[in-house]
Amino acid sequence: MTDTIKTYMREVGEKASAAALEIARADTGRKNAALAAIAGILLDKQAWLQEQNALDLEHGKNKGLDAALLDRLALTPERIQGMAEGLRQVAALPDPVGEISDLKKQPSGIQVGKMRVPLGVIGIIYESRPNVTADAAALCLKSGNATILRGGSEAIHSNLAIADCIYAGLEQAGLPADAVQVINTADRAAVGELITMSDTVSVIIPRGGKGLIERISRESTVPVIKHLDGICHVYIDDEADMDKAIAIAMNAKTHRYGVCNAMETLLVAEGAAQEILPKLADAYAEKDVELRGCKKTLAILPDIKAATEEDWDTEYLAPVLSIRIVDGIDQAIAHIHAHSSDHTDSIVTENYSRIMQFLREVDSSSVMVNASTRFADGFEYGLGAEIGISTDKLHARGPVGLEGLTSQKYIVLGEGHVRG
């Protein structure tokens, strides 16, 4: 079986490499035509997609998947409509491929600039939600890349059905169907092969739980764009506008719990704690949020749980919040350096000097001022869509949209120039 998987994956990689050359040459009109065609086919095939999805849902129920996972797995008519609309939105975005920037004339007379180019073949490994198949294919296609998609075994019928719609749309637009390939086996050995195919795959993007991402990061011989945790902080300074602070702290925690840009730790300056914490505690109680506090916090809110050292390093993804009172901005930044996952951290203050200090010294992929961490999202950043969030420092950082799926090469323009 392992030899069969190796052979299959090698064929997938070779087909993707060949398709990547053609898709990189495709003009914007053909790529947009393919996206529009796929959107139309998804809507036309809605009943069939739901039939295939029902097979996954039945299998998931038999395996004992909980209600939340089954909900993520379901392809409702609204979600199929959403996939189609997402494809159309990506088609409406500016095409980054071929964009020339920073063109400057040098003393020698040559002009030196940069051109944005596709990465090549992108391998994406994800879990549960079958709509990711369409979203990922759209972003890779528009950015001129071929892609190999490996979804979770629990969604294999749904993913392969969506893949058939994608293949049909690519062929309708005159583009190679191999530009998007969905792995047709649930065998985990396929993942092991994909993440070591450095001769054909340019980059791996894992989307899923921490365990999956840790494994990919540890075992991949292909560069990985990823984030492991979303341990996000909001720091309320003693010169914060209290109305802003309460609104931001509530939104960052309670807007949605199971997302990577939700606040997990609230830091409060000692000078503001006595005034704001009782108000926040009442507001969080209405939302049934469990609070865990440091000793100073417990002195103000004696009815909450005591926070442990482990709490500062925990991504709850639940209605649980840890609170620490700090001396001021320096101690807040020190706490963030020690415990942040480098995802998103925010300061609430009206003090310009502290704003600039926070922006300079907090080294996360998104650093915010007087705004909820929930804004750390590709759509909210004006990227139109995203393939994920990167906390790496090389290549893409923060929400990864179309531009993050490309690289740049230097271009030199001359008129017969030779170096003397």
N, C-alpha and C positions, 0 to 999 in steps of 0.2 A: 504493500500500500504506500509506503514512504517513497519508493522509487517512482510509483505512478504519480504521486503528488509532485515530486521533483520535476518530472517530465512535463506535467501539466503547467506548473508554475513557470518553468523555463519558456514554454511556448507562449504563455500569456505575456511574459516580459518582452520577448522578441517581437510579438505583434504590437505591443504598446510602443516600443522604440520606433518601429517603422511608422506607426500612426502619428507619433509625436512630431516627426519631421514634416508630415503633411499638414497637421493641424496648426503648427507654428507658422506655416506659410499662408494659411487661410485668411482672407480679408474679413473685416468686421461684418460686412453684409452677409457672408455665408455663415459665419458663426451665429449671428442673430437669427438668421433664417432657420438654422437647426434648433435653436432654443424655442422659437415660436412653434415649430413643427412638433417638437416633443411635448410642449404644453398642450397643444391641440389633441395629440394622440392620448395623453393621460386622461383628458376629459372624455374623449370618445370611448376609451376602454375602462371607464370608471366601474361599471358593473363587474367586469372580469377581474379588475384589480381587487375589488372587495371580496370576490370569491376566493382568490388566492390568499388574501389576507386572513380570511376566515379559517383556512387550514392552519396558519400560524397561531391564530388565537386559540383554536381548539387544542393544538399541541401544547401551547403555553399553559392552558388550564389544566391539562392532564399532568403536566410537569409540576404544577403547584405554584406557578408564578403569581405574585400578589396582585391586587387590584391596580396599584400604581403602575407596575410594569406592563400589565395588560393594556392599560389606558395608553401608555406611550407607544405600544405596539400597534394599536388600532389605526386603520386607514378609514376614517369617516369621510363622507362626502365633502365636509368642510375642509378636511386636511388635504384631500386630493385637489380641491379647488385652490387651496393654499400653495400646494406644490406648483401648480400651473402658473399661479400669479407670481410666485417666486422666480420662476424661469423667465417670465416676461419682464420682471424688474431687473434681473441681471442683464437681459438683452438691452435694456434702456440705459445701462451704465456706460460711461466712457470706456473705450477699449484702451488698456494701458500699453499693449504691445506695439513697439515701434516708436514710442514717444521719446523724443530727443530733448535733453535738458542740459543746462550748464555749459552750453557751447561758448567757448572763449578763445579769442585769438591770442596766440603766444608770440613772444619776441621773434621767434624764428619765422613767423608768418603762417604756420599751420594753425588750424582750429581744432581744439580738443573738447569733446563733450561726452555725454553718456546716452546710450539707447537702452530702453527697457525691453527685455526679452523673456520668453517663457523659461521655466526651470527644466522642462523636459517631460519626465514621467513621474507622476505623484501617486504614491501609494497611500490610501486612506483606510484606516481600520477603525470601525465604530460598532456601537452596540444598540440594540433595541429599536430605535426609531427609524422606520423605513423611509420616511421623508428625507432623511439625510442623503439617501442615494441620489435623489433628484437634485438636491441643493448642491452637493459636492460635485456632481457631474457638470452642473451649470457653471459653477465658478471656475472649474478647471478648464472647461471648454472655452469660456470667454477669455481666459487669460492665456490661451494658446497651448495648453498642456494636454497630454494624454493622461489618463488616470486609471488606476487599478483599485477597485473598491472591494473591501472585504467586510461585509456586515455581520451582525451576530447570527448565530445559528437559529435563534428563536424567530428570526424574521426572514428566513431564506426564501420562502415562497413569494413573499411580498417584494423582496429586493430583486429577485430574478424577473418578476412580472414587470416591475418598473424599468428594469434593464432592457427588456424587450421593447418597451415604448421608446426608450432612449436610442436603441439601435435603429429602430424604424425612422425616427426623426433625423438622425445623422445621415442615413442613406438618402432620405428624401431631399436633404440639403446638399447632397453630393460630397459628403465628408465620410471618412472611413469609420465604420462601425467599431473598429478596434480602438478608437480614440477613448472609448469608455468601456471598460470590461469589469463585470461583477463576478467575483469568484463563485463558482457554482458548487462548491463543496463546503460542508460544515466542519470538515476535518481540521483540527487545530494546527496540524502540521503545515497547512497552507500559510498560516501567519508566520511560522518560523522560517519558511522559505522566502516569503515576500520581504521580510525585514533584513535579509542577507543578500538580496539580489542587487548588489551595488554596481554590477555591470550594466544593468538596464533601468534601475529605479533611481531617480535623482534625490527624492526626499520622501520621508514617511510622516504622515500626520495621524496620530492616534486621537480618537474621541471616545471617551468612556470613563470608567471608574479609575480610581488611583492605582488599583492592582494591575489593570491592563497597561496603563501608561508607564508604570514602573518597570514592567516586564519588557515593553518595547524599548524603553530608554536603555535598559541594561543589556539587551541582547542584539539590538540592531547594529549592523555594520553600515547602514545607510543613515545620512543625517536625519535628525528628528526635529520637527517643530511641535512643541507641546507645552502644557503646564500641568503640574501635578495637583496642586491645591489652590483653593481660593480663600486663603485666610486674610480677609480684607479688614482694614481698620478705619474708623472715623475718630479723629481727635477733635474734641471740643475745647477750644482755648478759653482762657478767662476773659478775653476781649471779643468773644463771639456774640453775635446777635442771637439771643436766646430763642426767639421765634424760629429763626432759620435753623438753629441747632436742633430743636425738637423735631421740626419737619424732616430734616435730613436724616437724623438718627432713626426715626420711625420708618421712613421710606427705605433706607438702606437695609434694615433688618426685616421688615414685614411685607414689603411689596411682593416678594416671592422668596420662599425659604430654600428650595432645593437647587439653587443656581450658584455658579462660581463667583459672581460679583456681589453676592449678599454680604453685608457686614457680619463678622463673627466676633470681633472684639471692639468695644467702645472704650476709648481713652478720654478721660475728663480731667482738665486742669483743676487743681485743688481749689483755686479761687472761684471756680464756677460750680463745683460739685454740690454744695449745700443748696443752691438755688434750683439747679436743673434736675438732679437725680430723682427727687421725689415726684416731680411732674412726669418724668420719663417712666418711672416705675408704674405709676397709675395708668399711663397710656399703654405700656407693654402688657400690663395685667388684663386690660380689655381685649388684647389679642392673644392671651394665653401664652405669652412668651416667658419661658423660664429664665431667670436671671441668676448669674453666679458672679460673686464679687470678691475683690481683694479685701484685706482687713479694714482699710479706710472706707471702702464702699459699705461694708457691713455695719460700720459705725453709724452711717446715715440710713441704710436700708437693712435693719436687723432681721427682717423676715425672709431674706433671700438666702440661697445656698452659698457656701464658701467656695471660691474658685481654687482649683489646684494648679500646679505648674503645668500639668498636661492640658488644662483648658486653654492656655495661651497658644498652644500649638495644634488646636483641634479645629477642623472644618466641620461644623455641625450639620450643615444642610438641613436644618430643622429649626423650630421655634425655641432656640436656646441662644443666649447671649452672655458672654463674659464681659465684666466691667472692671476697669482698673483706674484708680485715681492716681495721677502723676503730678510731680512738682510743677511742670510746665513743658514747654515745647521741646527742650533738650531731652528730658526723660521720655517724652512721647516718641521722639525720633529714635532714641536708643531702644525702646521697646519694639518698635516696628522693625528696626534692623535685626533684632534678635529673633523675632517671631513671625514676621511677615513672609508670605510665600511669593512676594514680588509681583503680585497680581494687580491690586488696586488699593490705594490708600488715600484718605481725604482729610483735609483740615477745615474746620469751621472757625473763622476769625475775621475781624475787621482790621487787624493790624498788618499793614503792608510789609513791614520787615519780616514778620513771622511767616507771612505767606511766601515770600521769596526764599526764606531759609528752608521751609518745608519742601518747596518745589526743587531746590538745589540738592538737598541732602537725602531725601527719601528716594531710594533707587528702585522703584517699582515700574512695571510696564505702563501703568496709568497712575498719575498723581493728580489729585483734584483739589480744588479750592471752592468751598461753599457750594458743594454739589454732592448728591448721593452717589455712592459707589455703583448703584444699579445702572448708571449711564455707561459703564465700561462694556460697550457692545458695538459691533460693527455697524448696525443700522443707525444707532444713535450718533455715531461718529461721522456719519455721512458716507460710509463706505458702501452702502447699499445692501451688503450682505457680508457674512464672514464664514470662514471654514473652521474657526476656532480662535482661541486666545493663546498667545505665546508669551511666556515669561523668560525666554532665552534672550541673550544679548546680541547674538549674531544673526544676521539676516533680518527676519521679521520679528517684531516685538509689539505686544498688545494685540488688539483684534486683527486677525489676518483676513484681509479682503483680496480683491483682485490684484492690487499692487504687491501684496505680500506673497502672491503666488508667481511673481516674476523676479528676475534679477536685473542687473545692469551690466553692460559691457562698455568699455571705452571705445569711442569712434574718433578717428583723426581725419580731417579734411585738408587736403593740400592741392596745389596746382603745379605739380612737378617738383615740389620741395625735396631737397636732399640735405642731409646733415653734414655740416662742414667740420 
